[in-house]
Amino acid sequence: MEPQQILLPQANEPVRPELELTERVGIVEAILFVSGDAVEKSGICRALEITPEALEETLDALESGYDFERRGLRLLRFGAHVQLATRPDYAPYVEKLLQPVQKQSLSQAVMETLAVIAYRQPATKAEVEAVRGVKCDYSIQSLVSKGLIEEVGRKEALGRPILYGTTDAFLRHFCLSSLAELPQIDFSALTAKIAQAEAGGEPEHI
């Protein structure tokens, strides 16, 4: 039997030094600037080979620098993503030069559907319709196509209906860091209507 060979690291093989906070801040800023869109925190951790705790420290430093100096950029954090954005205070000056096209707002029906899902998630289409009192097929399809909601599973009920929940894009759209920042609303009075919908009854308009 031949003896096993043990591979030792080469003495002259370079060892990557740990990045200092200032350098990490610059690298993360560069990544977010080039991306132009939301970036997953886990992806940044892999690129820099740092822990999530080190990334949060880096983001805190980057964010505080923007805020302290009142710079034109700010840092947005929502769920598992982070993104650079312009400071709202300077929007009028930017618009004077660039005159950006206004983004199309969500319709009232779509907004109502989104609100129900945001507060009750995970929620089925029947539950949403029980709250709104009308069919929501188009609104849900529209929200899915816009990436504001997504399928998060199946409910253990007759027919195993799809459960919907909001996405990180929803948080970004409404400038929220987490769902905990949503205003508190009591939906307990709607329990009977939702139970009726699940039993196959027609939802009442409210």
N, C-alpha and C positions, 0 to 999 in steps of 0.2 A: 504494500500500500504506500503510495507516494505521499510525502508530507504536504500538508496544506500550505499554500503560499499566502502570506499576510501582506497586503498592500499598504505601505505607509505613505503618508503625504510627502511630496517632494519638499525639500528644505527651502528651495527657491520659489515655491508656488506662492503668489501674492495672496494675502488675506484681505478681504474687503473690509475697510474700517467702518465702524458704526457712524451713521450720518448724524451730524450735529443738528440741533433744533433749527437754527437759522437756515441751514442748507435744505432741510426737509421742507420748511415753509416755502422756499423758492421753487423747489421741485414740484410740490403739490400745486402751487400757483400756476406754474407752467403747464402742468397736465390739464388743469381745469380750463385754462385760457385756450389751449389748442383744441380741446374737446368741444368747447362751446355749448355742450349739453350736460345733462346730469351724468355723473360718474359714480359707479358703485364703490363704496368705501373698501370693500374686500379687494377689489381690483387694485386700488392704490396701495393697500398693504402689501400685496404681492409684488408690485412694481418696485417698491422701496425696501421690501423685505423687512418690514417693521410690524409690530403688534398693533391690534386695534386701539390699545391704550395710548401707544405712542402716536398713532394717527390723530386721536382726539386731542392730544396735547398740541399737535401741529396745527390742527384746524382752529383751536382756540387762539393760538398765537397769530395765525393769519387773520382771523376775524377781528381780533382786538386791534391789530394794526390798521385795518381798514376803517374801523369805527373811530379810533383815536385821532387819526389824521383826516377824517372826513373825506376819504378818497372817493373817486367816482365808481368804484366797484364795491360790492359787498358779498358776503358768503351766505349761501342758502343751504340749510341742512333739512332734509325731509326723509324720514325713515332710514333706509340703508344707502341713500344717495346724497351727494353734495354737488353744488354747482355755483359758478360765479354769475352774478347779475349786476346790473347797474343800480346805483343808488336812486331811489324814487324821487328824492329831493331835486335831482338834477334833470329829471325827465322833461320839463318844459324847454330847457335849453337844447336838449338832444332833438326834440321834436321840431324845433324851429329850423334846424339844419337838415335833418333827415326826413321829416314828415312821414313817419312810418305808417303803414296801413294798419288800421285798428283790427284786432282779432275779432272774429265773429263770436258774439256772446251766445251762451246756451239759452235755449227757449225756456219759457216758464215750465212747461210740462217736463222737460228733461231735467231742469233744476230741481223740481219737486221729487222726481224719481231718485235723483242722485242724493238728495237730502235724506230720504227715507233709508236708502242703502247705507249711507255714511253712519247714521245713528243706530240702525238696527243690525248691522252686519255681524255675521253673515246672514243674508236674507234671500228668500226665494222670490220669484216673480209674483206668486200668489200673495205673499205677504205684502209686497209693495202695492199690489193692486187693491188689497184690503184696506190699506191706509189711504190711498189716493182715491179709491172708488171708481177708477176707470182702468181700461186695459193699458199695459205699459210695454208692449212688445217693441214698438218703434223706439221708445226712449231708452230701453235697456240696450238694444242693438246699437243705438247711436253712442251711448256711453262706452260700450265695449270697443267700438271702432275708434273712439277718441283716446282709448287707453286709460280712461278715468276709473273704470271698474273692470273686474276680471272674475272668472270662475274660480272659486276657492274650494270646491268640493261638492258633495251631494248630501242632501238631508235624508236621514233615516226615516222616511215616511213613504206613503203610497206613491209609487211612480219614481221615487228617488229624485225629486226635483233639484235643479241646479241651485247652488248657493253662490251668491255674489258678494264681493267685498271691494273696497276701494283700493287703489294702487298708490305707489309713491308719486306717480304723475298727478293724482288728485291732490296730494299734499302740496306739490309744487305749484299747481294751478291756483290754489287758494292761499299760497304763502304760509303754510302750516308746517311746523316741525314734526308734529305727531297728532294723532287723533285726540289726544288729551286736551288739545287747544280748542276743540269744537265747543261752542256754547252748550251749556247743560239744558236738555229738554226732557220732560217726563212723557214717555210713551206708554205708560202703564194702562191708561184708559182705552188703548186700542187692542188690548189683549183679546177681548171677546170677538172683535171683528176679524182678527187674524185667525183665531181658532175656527170661526165660521167659514173662512175662506179655505182653510186646510181640510175642512169636512166636506167641501164641495158646494157650499152655499154661495150666493151671489154677494159680493162685497157691496156695502152701502156707501153712498157718497158722503164724505165728510168735509 
